[in-house]
Amino acid sequence: MLKILHIIDTLSSAGPTRSLIAAAKYAAQQSILQQHRVITLQPKVNPFALILAKQADITVFRKPDQQSLLHEIEQADIVQVHFWNNPEMYDFLRAKLPAMRLLMWFQVMGDKPPQIITPVLVEYSDFALASSPCTLELPIFQVLSETLKSQKTSVVYSPADWERLTNLQPRSHENFNVGYIGTVNFAKMHPRYIPISAAITIPNIRFIVCGGGIQATLQQQAIDLGAAEKFDFRGYVENIKPVLETLDVFGYPLCADTYATSEKSLQEAMFAGVPPVVFPYGGVKDLVKHEQTGLVVNSEAEYQQAIEYLYYHPDVRLKLGQNAANYARQVFDSKKAVWQLHQVYDRMMKSPKRQRTWKDSATVTQHPTSASLFVQTLGDSAPQFNISMTAVEREVLLEADAKIANASALLSGGEGGIINYRNSYPNDGYLRLWSGLVLQKQGKHSTALEEFVAAIELGIEHWRVYWYLAQSALQVEDFSTVKTALCQVINAAPNFMEAQVLFQTFQQSPP
């Protein structure tokens, strides 16, 4: 029996966990002899996910001690890492590990920070498995020789558990229902989801939003626009079948830098015969065929027009839904995915286990800090962070910090982003500085003030940090701190005129 050890950040209700469990479940149903064991890198797991894992005969170890971790790796035939960028995942990969056969299954598209697939990751693995064909089109894979691509890479759509949709039948309903099922935050969904939805002028339209996250924020946006009656916020929903049975359209607009790949909720909506309307971002552009299995749009206006078009053309809506259902059953066949995975395992078993050493980038070697580790995870996708740590020229530094302050919701607050790494490594001055820049841009000046103070106390005493400190202190009317910080700026950078002007204002008209 093939022994597979899965390494995953946590067991949750999200796609990677469900795919892992579905793969084990369908392998057993097809009498494929596999033993599945899971190590989570964080102790907190979703209780329902644990139940599903047990039902699939999966043994779960919740953040075991190092000795147990190493023992499990030694006993496994294949170690399968379910990769997305977060501090715990990189801590695992950089640790001294036993010889193993390492399968890296990328659960991210890999082209937008912070969810980047770097050359170090590809080289470190024995086999690089993508969950979207679009991933293998990235330059990092295209530079590989044809022989190496054939030997070391492949694509398998992350399998869904279709049994949760058994006997699904469309049900009659009064409203025209547009559904969104998935993570509800702006690191995932389109930042203007509420405004663009609210502006759609269809009689009796209803947007049903299912998923954990910032429901209250979205609800308030709808209230502010006077469109609260158009939205039905249901929070996290485990039993999605009754929801899908009453949807007319699956409106799934994601943010431009989404790292989505094989998207379970999109697969499930298509399986249910609900035609999707999506933007061509991330791996989603590979899942939906425009005007065949759904509609792919390129702007907010096109999104609104597409929803309205499907309302006024029920025959088209029905045809797209039927095509989507047929396509899902053929392309997203979970039993087929399990066999594809098993073929990858068979290929890997032909090679012996090997010892490997993680290769740090020059940035880490020269600046061995938690911030430099974060920079390494971004590859070449966000050079502003390395510039912020290493540059000398004033304008270059200020420009880099401005780019950091304006980071997307995903890069700033999403998993693998600035705040995530800052929370894991609170004693790193640069991570505290970058966190402060993001918070300051968001108008959270009290918290930003604390971050800048911490950055200075942790050794980042550059004059520009005092300048940022003064700006936030001014907003919270901490005038004593403003003047103290400005003195530091003026002493270190006397030609920085913005500080001179603000200081003179304080001298002439003290608050």
N, C-alpha and C positions, 0 to 999 in steps of 0.2 A: 504494500500500500504506500502510495506517494505521500510523504509528510510535508505539508506546506505550512509555513509559519508566516502569518500576516502581521506586518507592522503598520499600525495606523494611529493617527493622533488621538482619536477618541471614537467610541461607538456613539453615534448620534442618530437622529431621525433623517439625516441628509443622505444624498445620493451615494457617496462612497461606501458608507456602512451598508446601505440596502443592497448595493451591488455585490459586496463581499458575501453577504448572507445568501443572496440569490444564487451566486455562483456555486457555493457549497451545497445548497438545497437541490439545485437542478443536476449537479454532478451525481449526487446520491440517487436521485430519481432515475438516472440513466445508467446506474450501476458502474459508474466510473470510480475506481478504487482510489479515493483520496482521503487523507486525514487533514482537517483544517484546525489550526490553533491560532489564536489572535493575541497579540500583545498591544495594549494601548499605551501610549506615551504619557497620557494624563489619567489621573485616577477617577475623575468624574465621568460617568457614562450615562446614557439615556436608559432608564429602567426597561422600557418597552423593547429597546434594541437588544438588551441582554436576554429578554424572553425569546425574541426571534432567533437570536444566535443559539440559544439552548435547543430550540425546536429543530434547528438545522444541524444539531449534533456538533456544534463548534465550541471548543474550550477557550475561555477568555481569561487572560491574565491582565488585571488592571494595574498598570504601572508597577511591574514587579521590581524587586531589588536587582542590582547589577549582576550578582551571581546567578540568579534565576534566569535573567535575560540571556546571559552568555550560554547557559546550559541549553535553553530552548533553541538558540541559533545553532549550536553544535549538533543537536539531535535532528534538525530539520534537513530535508533533502533540498528544499528551495525556500529562500527567504523572499517574500513578496512585500515590497514597500509600496504602500498606497500614498503617493507623494502629492503634497501641496506645501507651499512655503509656510512654515511657522517655526518659532524658536525650538520647540521640542523635537521636531523632525530633524533639524540640522544638528542639534546636540547629539542625537542618536547617530547620524551619519558620520560625524566627526570623531566619535569615540573609537577606542581601540577594540575591534571586534574579531571574533574567530573567523577562520576560513569558512567560506560559504558560497553558494550559488545565489547571486542577487538579481532578482527581477524588480526593476523599477517601473511601476505602473503609474503613469502620469495622469492624475485626475484634474489637470488644469490644461488649458490651451497652451500656455507657456510663453506668450509673446508680449504680455503687458505687466509692468511692475505693479505689485510685488510678486506676482505669481509667474516667475520666469524659470524656464528650463535652461540651465547653464551648461557649458561644456564640461565642467567638473562633474556634474550629475551623470551625464551621458557616459563619460569615461569611467566613472566609478562603478557603473552597473555592468553586469554580464549581459543583460537584455533590457532594452528600452522599449516599453510597450506604451503606445499612445491610446487614448480613449476617444480620439477624434482624428479622422484622416487629415484635417487641416494642420494638426500638430506636426506631422511628418513633412509638411511643406515648408516648415520654418528653415531659415538658413543653417541653423545648427545641425540639422539632419541632412540638408542638401549637400553640405560640404563633405559628408562621408563618402567613401568609395562605394560603388555599386555592390561590391562584394560584402563590405562591412554592413551596409544597409540591409542586405538580404539576410546576413547572419545574425544581426543584432537588433533589428527593429521590426515592429509590426503594429497593427491596429486591431483592437477589439473594443467594440462598443460596450460600455459598462452595462451589464445585464440588469433588467428590471424584473420584479416578481409579478408576473401577470396574474397569478392566482388571486391577488387582492382585487382584481377587476372581474372575477368570474361572474357570469350571468348578468353582466351590465346591460341595461336596456334604457334607451332614452325615455324620459318621462315628460308628460305635458306640463307646461308651466305658463304663468301669465306674462312675465316680463321677458325682454330680450336680454339674456344673461351672457355677460362677457367675464370669463373667469381668469384669475391669476392664482396659481398654486406654487408656492416656493418660498424661499427666504425673503422676508420683507425688510429690506434695508437698502440704502442707496449705494452700498458696495456691490449690490446685485442688480436691483431693478433700476429702470430709467429714473433719473433724478426728478423728472417732471411728470411722473406717472399720473398723479392726481390732476394737475392742470390740463394735460392733453386728453385725459379721459373725460373730465368734466365738460370739456368744450364740444364733445360729440353730441349732436342734436338729433337723437333718435327717440321716438316716443317709447316710454316705458323701459328705457335701458337701465340695466342694473349691473354694476361691477361687483362681482363676488371675489373677495380677497381672502385667501387662506394661507396662513404661514406665520411663524413666530417672528418677532422683530419690532419695528417701530410703528405698530398699528396706530397708537395714540397720535403720533405725529401726523400720519396720513389722514387720520380722521379729522384732526384739527384743520388741516389744509382744506379738506372738503367743506368743512363748516365755514371757513373763511371765504371760500368761493361761492357760498350759497348753494352748494351742490350735494349736501349731506345725504339727501334722499336717493341719490344715484348709487351710493356705495353700501355694501354689506360686508363689514369686517368681521371675520369669524375666528381669527387667531389660528393657532396650530390645529389642523384637522388630520387625524390619523386615518379615518375611514373616508377616503376621497371618492369612493364609488358613487354615493348619492349626489355629490357635488357635480361630478362629471356627467351624470345622467340628466342634469337640468341645464347644461351649458349649451349655448348656441355657437359661441366663438371662444377660443382660448387666446386672450390678449396677453402676450408675454414679451413686453418691451424691456429689454435689459440695458444696463449702462454700457457706454461705448467701450470701456476697458474691461468688460466682463471676461473671466477666465473659464466660462462655461464650455463644457465639451459635449457629453452625451446626454445631459439633462433628463433626469428621470421624469419630472413632471411633464415635460414636453412629449417625451415618448408615450407616457400614459394618456395624455390628452389625445394624441393622434391615434393610439390604439382604441380609444373610446369613440373615434369618429368625430371628434370636435376639431374643426379646421383652425389652425393657428395663424396668428398675425404676429410677425416678429421682425426685428431689425437684424441686419446681417453682421452681427458682432460675435466674436469668439467662434466656437464650434457650432453655434446655432445655424450659421449659414450653410453648413453641410447637412443638417438634419431636415430642413424644410425646402422642398423644391417649389419655387415660385410658380403660382398659377397651376400647380399640379397637386400638391398636397397641402397647400396653404398659401399665404401671401407674405412676401418679404418686402419690407418698405425701407426707405432711406431717409425719411424725415418725419417730424411730428405731424405735419400736414398730411403726408401719405398714410401715416398710421390711422389718423382720424377718418380719412377718406375710405380706407380699406374696411374699417369696421362698418361704416355707413353703407358701403357697397354690398357687403355680405348681408346686411339687414334687408336691403331693397331687392336682392337677388337670391331668394331662398333656394332656387334650383342650383345655382353655382355653389352656394354654401353646402348643400347636400352632396354635390359631386366631389368637392374638395374633401369633405369629411370622409366619404367612402374611400377615396384614394388614400387619404392619410391612414385610415384603419388598415387597408391592405398593405401599404408600404411598411407600417410599423410591424405587422406580423411577419413580413419577409425580411426586412433589414435589421430589425431589433429583436430577432428571435433569440431568446435567452438560452435555449438549449443549444443553438448553434454557437453562441458566444462561449458557452462552457467547453464545447469541443475545441474551439479555437484556442482557448486558454490551455487546455490539456495538451494540444499539439506543441504549444510554446514550452510547456513543462518538459515534454519528451525531448525536445531539441536541447534544452538546458542540461538534462540529465546525461547527455553524451559527453559532457565536459566535467572534469573534476572540480571540486570546491577549490577556491583560491583565497589566499590572504590578500588584503588590499589596504592601501594607505590613502587617506583623504588628502588631496592636494590643495592647500590654501593658495589664494591669489596673492599677488604682490602687495595688494592693499593690506591684507591681513598680516603678512609677514613683516611689513614695515610698521604697521600700527596694530599690534595685537590687542584689540579692544572689542567689546561687544558691538560697538557701532561699526567697526570694520567688518565684522562677521555679517552684520545686516547688509552692508554695502556689497559684500561678495554674493549674497543671495540674489541681488538685482542684476548681476552680470554687467553688461554695457548699457542697460536700458534706462538708467537714471544717474548719469554722471554727476549731477548736482550735489549728491551726497558726498562723494569723494572730494569734490572741489571744496565743499564746505569744510572738510577736515584738513585739507592740505594746501589750499591756495594762500597767497600772500597779498596779492593786489586787492585794494579796497573794493573797486567796482565789480571785480570778478566774484569776490566773496558775497557782496550784497545781492548780486544777481542770482547766485546759486541759492542763497537763503530765501530769496523771493520765490523761486521756483518750488522750493520745499514747502513754503507757506501755502502755496496754491496747489498743493498735491490733490489729486482726486480723492473722492471718498474712499475708494478702494485702497489706494496707496497710503492714505493718512490713517484711516480707522478700520480698514478691513483686516482679515487674518493675514499675517505675514507683513503687515504694514508698520508704520512708524510707532503708533500707539501700542500695538501688540508686542513689538520688541522692547519698547520702553518699559512696559509692565513686567516683562520677563527679566529685564536687566536695568533696574531702577538706579543703579550706581554708576551708570555710564553718562558722562557729561554731555556728549554729543547727542545721544538719544534724548536726553532731557531738553537740550536746546531745540532739536527738531520738533519735539512734541510741543514745546512752547510756541514755536513759529506757527504750527498748525492751529493751535488753540487760539492764538492771538488773531489769526485771520478769521476764525469763526466767531470772534467777538467775545470769547470767554476769557476776559482779561485777568480776573482774579486767579484762575487756575494757571494761566500762562505766566503770570508773575511768579508763582511758586516754582514753575519749571525753570525759568531763567535764573532765579536765585539758586536753585539746586545745581544747575549747570555750572555756575560760577564757583560754588562751593566744591564741586567735583573737579575743578581745575581748568574749566574753559573760561579763562578770565580775559578773553579778547575784548577790545573796546566795543565792538559791535553788539556783543551780548548785553553790555550795559545800556546800549542805545535801545535795544528791544525792550529791556527791562524798564527803561524810562517811559517808553511809549505806553506800555500796559499800566504802569503805575499812574500815569497821567489820567488814564481812562477810569481808574477806580479812585481817583482823587487822593492818592497817597503821595502828597507833594514833597514830603521829606525824602522819600525814596527817589523821586524824580530828580531832585537837585543833587543828591549824592551820586546817582548814576551818571548824570550829565557831567559832573566834575571829572569822573573817571574817563568819560569819552573825550572830553576836551583836553585832558592831560595827555592821553595816548594818541589822539588824532586831532590836533589843533586846527587842521584845515578842513575838518568835516563841518561844513557851514550849517547844516540843519541843526546840529547840536548847539552851535554858537547862538543861532537865532532863538531857539527855544530857551536857552539859558538866560539870554538877555531879556526876554519877555518876563521871565520869573523875577529877574532882578528889578525891572522897572515896575511891574505890577504883580507883586507877590499875592498869591491866593489867600 
